[in-house]
Amino acid sequence: MSEVLSFAAVRAAVAHELYLRPDELDPEADLFAAGLDSVRVLTLVERWRAAGAQVGFMDLIERATVREWWELLHVDR
């Protein structure tokens, strides 16, 4: 079963990796300053690839916010 990639789902997945509730995660916050590390980014890449996204590790590392990630993932679909 593939995950539906919506802004809310992306935000929730990132929040989960940061041990936050989705409403606690500012879409404009720097995710790496908030504690996101490369292992968690790889986890998200694999999850979103399984959902059909054409996204790579460096695509996410080069961007720092949920909003930027959503723009990348949304355009990709």
Summary of the structure (lengths in Angstrom):
residues: 77
radius of gyration: 11.1
end to end distance: 17.1
largest distance: 32.6
contacts: 201
relative contact order: 0.22
helix: 56%
strand: 0%
